[in-house]
Amino acid sequence: MKKQSVGGQAVIEGIMMQSKNYRAIAVRKSNGEIELKKERIKSWVQDKKIDKIPFLRGGFILFETMIQGIKSLNYSSEFFMEDDEEEEDAIDKFLKRVFKDKANDAIMVVSLILAMILSIGLFVLIPTIISGFFGLFIKNNIILNLIEGLIRILILILYMLGISRNEDIKRTFMYHGAEHKTIYCYENDLELTVENVRKFTTLHPRCGTNFLFIVMATSIILFSFFGWPNILLRVVMRILCIPIVAGISYEIIKFLGKYDNILSKIVAYPGMMLQRITTKEPNDAQIEVAIKALKAVI
């Protein structure tokens, strides 16, 4: 069978795996059983052939990936909402009351909007406000953009360290590690068994954590060309440039996944180090979930 390009994402007590044509979500339920959902991928990015256009495709793929990621998380959470319905938050209850059968779609849209607002607030608004104070005594535009970028990276690291202290997030990071190890096993042409998967590292160059760091680094270089205007214009420009940054970053992450040389290792190194926060060594039960999800899509 021809080797396929596969990727994935950790979800609540499970893993989503995706190949070119299929997506599968495997979840370890409270009773110990593994629930598997498999579906053929319907991608408007692929349908419109946008995924064939370098640099333009990155922004569209990022947006589509966010939507599918939230859908996968919502699907996995349903198994545990059934166990404890009273923990359902007020927003979910309100949306279900208003939208009824379309409640899950509404929840997904609200989740996406909130995620984008949080991301813009943390990684655009706060860094440019803080770095603006340096503009009082530093007049070099390149240095100011560099300071803003470093603040953005610092916030990312502190955010990752902060959420990693939560026990539920720790388990999600273990599933993240299981996803990477299983994909490595497949890429190295070994049989997908717990024993074989366990041999591999949890750090993978084609990871979303790497993508986040590359986005940060790319934005530093790109924003340096726009000078240092007033804060309102800076925020607007940074938001408008998100698709451009995503497009460039996507091509870099594709390069890292395709080549294994000194240049690719240097570029991937910072993101690989960040994965020491976002991936943890999984247990055998979590590896079994990853194997089931991966086998379903290949």
Secondary structure, 3 states (H helix, E strand, C coil): CCCCCCEEEEECCEEEEECCCEEEEEEECCCCCEEEEEEECCCHHHHCCHHHCCCCHHHHHHHHHHHHHHHHHHHHHHHHHCCCHHHCCHHHHHHHHHHHHHHHHHHHHHHHHHHHHHHHHHHHHHHHHHHHHHCCCCCCHHHHHHHHHHHHHHHHHHHHHHHCCCHHHHHHHHHHHHHHHHHHHHHCCCCCCHHHHCCCCCCCCCCHHHHHHHHHHHHHHHHHHHCCCCHHHHHHHHHHCHHHHHHHHHHHHHHHHHCCCHHHHHHHHHHHHHHHHHCCCCCHHHHHHHHHHHHHHC
